[in-house]
Amino acid sequence: MHLPPFRLERYFAQHEFNAPYLLCVSDCQSMTIGELLALEPGSRDEFESLQLGYTEAPGGKALREQIAALYEGFDPQDVLVHVGAEEAIFTFATACLNSGDEVIVQTPCYQSLYQVAESRGCRVIPWVCREEDGWVPDLDELARLVNRNTKAVFINSPHNPTGSCLTSKAMDGIVEIVARAGCLLFSDEVYRFLEYDEKQAPRPACELYDRAVSLGVMSKSLGLAGLRVGWAACRDKSILDAMSGVKDYTTICGSAPSEFLAALALRRKDAILARIRELTLDNLSLLGPFMARHAGMFAWAKPKAGPIAFPRLASGEDSEPFCKRVLEESGVLLLPGRLYGEEWKAHFRVGFGRKSFAEGLDELEAFLRTC
């Protein structure tokens, strides 16, 4: 299997730790280990007495119990812990897909959601979301795309990079289409719990369909990317067993300190999420007026969930030269849309889940005044 360069990750490797103002990151505001331990009395002593041996390959039971509690009717054996979400994407595609399989992928999307399958020789069919539809995917189109040859459908909601979000009705419709075909469903749900209208938030796909895998991670909605803890939740034991077999060749097991801290964070997730939700919505209230002030230059579909949006240059020109100039002259890092594919080259990603967002937006506005 040959994997080409991961364009987005190479871009961040070059710029993320050098640019003064990160205005395109996909994660949310993080916290220190001390701040996390302070959320639970007695946890510091327990953390300091932690043995630094191997952990259980599926993930420690305490962590899997907390993850399982995020899903209705799930038990720890329905969860497979990974080192980040990326590993779970890789183990699923490697374990469950073969050369010649047909897979349908909601696009635009994070490159690995289609690239691992494509590199294994699968035929990847894009299920394209469109800005004029508010980036909401068309279920009638999905119904036309799914056929008896479809092995798997990959979806993502809340969506990266557009900030769109499936409704409960839409998720139910997707599950109905996929279940009728009997194929697998891989549902990237790493921004779950950051839906702006919580009443409209769909249930996780794994609750609705036994052959669905729901992807979760500590990095995004909870802002704990440094823990490198992700997971796959699924009721079909054969799917998780197959993924475990691949994981034996990658990380085998996770980090004991990371798993301890992740379990603690999930026990205290309401407090963490409340802080991040408030910050994200406050930043969005700054981004909206900014976009209105520069409507002649930018166009966008306002996000409905998560900490990211996918505006475009109103001219339709390639955003890459613009992003390059912004970085060189103001120190503000934006993400060119072509990193998601040539068809998105006029777009660029904005991330507004961190405390530094307001300062970075001010710097971008100052740059625009010089244009």
SVG drawing of the C-alpha trace seen along z (x, -y; Angstrom):
<svg xmlns="http://www.w3.org/2000/svg" viewBox="-36 -50 45 61">
<polyline fill="none" stroke="black" stroke-width="0.4" points="0.0,0.0 1.4,-3.4 0.2,-6.4 0.9,-9.8 1.9,-12.9 -0.9,-14.0 -1.2,-17.6 -2.9,-19.2 -0.6,-17.6 2.5,-18.5 1.2,-22.1 0.8,-22.2 4.2,-20.6 5.7,-23.5 3.8,-26.3 1.8,-25.4 4.7,-26.0 6.1,-29.0 3.2,-31.2 2.4,-33.8 -1.4,-33.7 -3.1,-30.4 -6.5,-31.2 -7.2,-27.9 -6.7,-25.1 -9.4,-22.5 -9.1,-21.8 -10.4,-23.8 -8.7,-25.6 -6.6,-23.2 -5.8,-23.1 -2.8,-22.1 -2.5,-18.8 -2.8,-20.8 -6.0,-22.4 -7.4,-19.0 -6.4,-17.3 -7.9,-20.2 -11.4,-19.2 -11.4,-16.0 -10.2,-16.0 -7.7,-13.3 -6.8,-12.7 -3.3,-14.3 -2.2,-11.7 -3.7,-8.9 -2.0,-10.2 1.4,-10.4 1.1,-6.8 0.3,-5.5 2.4,-2.6 4.0,-3.2 3.6,0.2 1.8,1.5 -2.0,0.8 -4.7,3.1 -4.7,3.4 -8.4,2.4 -7.9,-0.4 -8.0,-0.4 -11.4,0.6 -11.8,-2.6 -11.4,-4.6 -13.6,-2.3 -16.4,-2.6 -16.4,-6.3 -16.4,-6.2 -19.2,-3.6 -21.3,-5.9 -21.3,-8.4 -23.5,-6.0 -26.9,-4.6 -26.8,-0.9 -23.1,-0.5 -20.6,1.5 -16.8,1.3 -16.4,4.2 -18.2,2.1 -15.2,-0.3 -11.7,-0.1 -9.3,-2.8 -6.8,-4.2 -3.9,-6.7 -5.9,-9.6 -8.7,-9.4 -6.2,-9.0 -5.2,-5.5 -8.9,-4.4 -9.5,-5.6 -6.4,-3.6 -7.3,-0.4 -10.9,-0.5 -9.9,-0.9 -7.1,1.6 -9.2,4.2 -12.5,3.9 -11.7,2.8 -10.0,4.6 -8.8,3.8 -11.7,3.5 -14.2,2.5 -16.4,-0.5 -16.7,-3.2 -18.6,-6.4 -17.1,-9.3 -18.8,-12.6 -16.6,-15.4 -14.8,-17.8 -13.2,-15.8 -10.0,-15.0 -7.7,-13.3 -7.4,-10.0 -11.1,-9.4 -10.7,-8.5 -6.9,-8.2 -6.3,-5.0 -9.2,-3.3 -7.9,-4.6 -4.4,-3.5 -5.7,0.0 -7.1,0.2 -10.7,-0.8 -12.8,-2.7 -13.7,-6.0 -16.9,-7.7 -17.3,-11.3 -20.6,-12.3 -20.2,-16.0 -21.6,-18.7 -22.2,-22.1 -21.9,-25.6 -25.2,-26.7 -26.9,-24.0 -25.3,-25.1 -22.9,-22.2 -25.8,-19.8 -25.4,-16.5 -28.2,-15.4 -29.7,-12.1 -31.4,-11.5 -27.9,-11.6 -26.6,-9.2 -29.5,-6.8 -28.5,-6.9 -24.8,-6.3 -25.3,-3.4 -25.7,0.0 -25.0,3.7 -21.3,3.1 -20.9,0.5 -18.7,1.8 -18.7,-1.3 -20.0,-4.8 -17.9,-7.4 -19.7,-10.4 -18.6,-13.3 -20.9,-15.4 -20.3,-17.9 -18.4,-18.5 -14.7,-19.3 -14.0,-21.7 -17.4,-23.4 -19.1,-23.4 -22.3,-21.9 -24.2,-19.4 -26.6,-16.6 -30.1,-16.8 -31.6,-13.7 -33.8,-13.2 -30.8,-13.3 -28.8,-10.8 -31.8,-8.5 -32.1,-8.8 -28.5,-7.9 -28.7,-4.9 -31.9,-3.7 -30.1,-3.9 -26.9,-2.2 -28.8,0.5 -30.9,1.3 -27.7,2.0 -26.2,3.9 -22.8,2.0 -20.6,0.6 -21.0,-3.0 -18.0,-4.9 -19.2,-8.0 -16.6,-10.6 -18.1,-12.3 -15.1,-14.0 -16.9,-17.3 -19.9,-15.7 -21.2,-17.8 -20.4,-21.1 -23.6,-21.4 -25.0,-24.9 -28.6,-23.6 -28.3,-20.7 -31.9,-19.7 -31.3,-19.0 -28.1,-17.0 -28.5,-13.5 -27.8,-10.3 -24.4,-8.7 -24.5,-6.4 -23.4,-3.4 -26.6,-3.6 -28.7,-3.5 -27.1,-0.7 -25.1,2.3 -22.6,2.1 -21.8,-1.5 -18.6,-2.6 -18.6,-6.0 -15.3,-7.8 -14.5,-9.9 -11.5,-11.7 -10.3,-13.8 -8.7,-16.3 -11.5,-18.3 -14.6,-19.1 -12.7,-18.6 -9.5,-20.4 -7.2,-17.7 -5.2,-16.9 -2.0,-16.2 -3.5,-13.1 -3.6,-11.4 -6.7,-9.3 -9.3,-8.4 -11.8,-5.5 -14.1,-3.5 -17.5,-2.5 -19.5,0.3 -21.9,3.1 -20.5,5.5 -17.8,7.4 -16.3,8.8 -15.5,5.3 -13.7,4.3 -11.9,7.6 -10.6,7.0 -9.5,3.5 -7.8,4.8 -5.8,7.2 -4.5,4.3 -3.8,2.2 -1.4,5.0 0.8,3.8 0.6,0.1 0.5,-1.1 -0.6,2.2 -1.8,0.2 -2.0,-3.4 -0.2,-5.5 -1.1,-4.9 -0.9,-8.6 -3.0,-9.6 -5.7,-7.1 -5.9,-8.1 -6.3,-11.8 -8.7,-11.0 -11.0,-9.0 -10.8,-11.9 -11.7,-14.4 -14.7,-12.3 -16.0,-12.2 -15.8,-16.0 -16.8,-16.5 -19.8,-18.8 -17.5,-21.4 -14.9,-21.2 -17.5,-21.4 -19.4,-24.3 -16.1,-26.3 -15.3,-25.4 -18.8,-25.9 -18.9,-29.4 -15.6,-30.3 -16.5,-28.9 -19.8,-30.8 -18.2,-34.0 -15.6,-33.7 -18.2,-32.9 -20.0,-36.2 -16.8,-38.0 -16.4,-36.1 -19.9,-36.7 -19.6,-40.5 -16.1,-40.2 -17.5,-38.3 -20.3,-40.8 -17.7,-43.7 -15.8,-42.0 -18.7,-40.5 -17.2,-41.9 -14.1,-39.8 -15.4,-36.7 -18.5,-34.5 -19.5,-31.7 -22.2,-29.4 -22.3,-30.1 -21.4,-27.0 -23.9,-25.2 -21.5,-23.2 -17.9,-23.0 -15.0,-25.5 -14.3,-25.7 -15.8,-27.4 -14.9,-27.2 -15.2,-30.6 -14.1,-31.3 -12.8,-34.2 -15.8,-35.8 -13.8,-36.2 -13.5,-32.5 -9.7,-32.8 -7.3,-30.2 -7.0,-31.1 -3.4,-29.7 -1.6,-32.9 -3.9,-34.9 -3.1,-32.7 0.6,-32.9 0.6,-36.6 -1.5,-36.9 1.0,-34.6 4.1,-36.5 2.8,-40.0 0.7,-39.5 1.8,-36.2 -1.8,-34.9 -2.0,-31.3 -5.1,-30.3 -5.6,-26.9 -5.9,-26.9 -8.9,-25.0 -6.9,-23.1 -5.5,-21.0 -8.9,-19.3 -8.8,-19.0 -8.6,-21.2 -12.3,-21.7 -12.1,-23.6 -9.2,-25.9 -11.2,-29.1 -12.0,-28.2 -9.9,-28.5 -10.4,-27.1 -10.9,-29.3 -10.7,-27.9 -12.3,-29.7 -12.1,-27.4 -9.1,-29.0 -8.7,-32.0 -6.2,-33.5 -8.8,-33.8 -9.8,-37.4 -6.2,-38.6 -5.6,-36.7 -8.8,-38.1 -7.7,-41.6 -4.4,-41.0 -6.2,-39.7 -8.4,-42.7 -5.4,-45.0 -3.9,-43.2 -7.0,-43.6 -7.0,-47.3 -3.7,-47.5 -4.9,-45.6"/>
</svg>
